[in-house]
């Protein structure tokens, strides 16, 4: 895993990725609740495209996604610590966020749709990479 | 529990040996980025890794790592020279 882009740029991509995920769910929920018509489903193309683009650009090309799914035997001791920290943060963040969202859904009497579940699963999958990309220093192979 | 900061002379010794970060990383079995973290003293190595580093440089562990800020080698030589002359 090599992180060559500056931290500020990485953080910007994470925020864009996260916002596009929220938009994806929001547009779907607005259609389902009748605020938008079925025709507006085509608007989903925008957040999906941004989500895929930022995912590939930030997590696939940098091998960050691969790093968070590597077996422990392939990591050195510092990387193991980093992976452990990222997973711990993701677990707490995901639990709190899921509980909060489920509570809001039940308060508003909304049905939970497959897009919502799929988005949560994507988030659970990508959160460790978010954490590492957000916190890690830019590395170079100099000296 | 947050551990104490461990100071080291890895960067100096690596340069003296003419090794790149990648070469040193291969010798001690870590990623080259970890060598960077060690050199910047942002990561405290395990005892096993500290011994592997000391084996590469053929030096005792306490000469490479310390819990106190390390004096420059030139200063140590001067001190040794002075004590020899006294």
Interface residues (C-beta under 8 A of the other chain):
Chain A: X1 X2 X76 X77 X78 X79 X139 X141 X142 X143
Chain B: X11 X15 X20 X21 X22 X29 X30 X31 X32 X33 X34 X36 X37 X43 X45 X46 X49
